[in-house]
Amino acid sequence: MAADPSLVAVSAATPYIMGFTPELRERAGRQFVDVGIAEGHAVTYVTGLARGGAHPVLGVYATFLQRAYDELWHDLCLNAAPAILLVYGASAFGNTDATHLGFFDVPMLGALPGLPYLAPTCREEYLSMLEWALSYREGPVAIRVPAAGVTSRAGLVPAEDYLDGWEVTREGSDVAVLALGDAFPLGERVVDELAARGVDATLVNPRRATDADRDLLEGLAGRHHVIVTIEDGVLEGGFGERCARVLAARQDARTLCYGLPRAFPDRYDPAELLASCRMTPEAVCDDVMAALGRTA
């Protein structure tokens, strides 16, 4: 903010999720605005700021973003306003109360034209995506802030442009594992478990929650017998289904999609919910071995 007077942080009564303590809000001065419990107004407000030449960043809980769907569609995206949405708590590890679930975000935002939805896998990638988004002026950008425990990735190579292709982090054969955002550590454990069972797998960081890298995906299908997608969000309308649609006409690769149920689980244990969806290294690997026609 000190370096860019046009940078404005906006909150809808949840400044703490962005790290804005009372002291930092005082230091930010007029560059921090809390509009109160009014998410719809917040989205229209940052649209106006962006259209006026400012660089607005709105931090909002995923569970409250649904209140602003009309404004996201009609104001932000229709006007291609270069504002940034930081979406918090979009995870099985977010709020576990049925009234505050945040993992329906990918189908919701994925239906909106012109809104890239980035899914960082770690702290470093999140900061890199945020820096890139601040320089992107072609339209809005949303970032799915890591919620399942912020980790670091040794050797991460940031992308120059996050609208380009996916990141292949390990090259293998037979099986390709596409692990989105928060689910990337699970993808790493799956690949390690497959290796222990004699299966050499490719691991991919898709980087974007709502867009399939068609060229890479079709290339993976041509070189692998099984494509696995793992996401920390609902399956219906999610990342995995978008990949499966691209591969639907192919006969050379099976697709296994893992994610959360389209339901309202209430006060659940996240680990138990994931296990019920077979989102454990052992369960995923058992399914992959079956798909390959091999014994575990």
Buried (B, 14 or more C-beta within 10 A) or exposed (E): BEEEEEBBBBBBBBBEBBEBEEEBBEEBEEBBBBBEEBBBBBBBBBBBBBBEEBBBBBBBBBBBBBBBBEBBBEBBBEBBBBBBBBBBBBBBBBBBEEEEBBBBBBBBBBBBEBBBBBBBBBBBBBEBBBEBBBEBEEBBBBBBBBBBEEEEBEEBEEBEEBBEBBBBBBEBEBBBBBBBBBBBBBBBBBBBBBBEBEBEBBBBBBBBBBBBBEEBBBEBBEBBBBBBBBBBBBBBBBBBBBBBEBBEEBEEBBBBBBBBEEEEBEEBEBEEBBEBBEBBBEBBBBBBBEBBEEEE
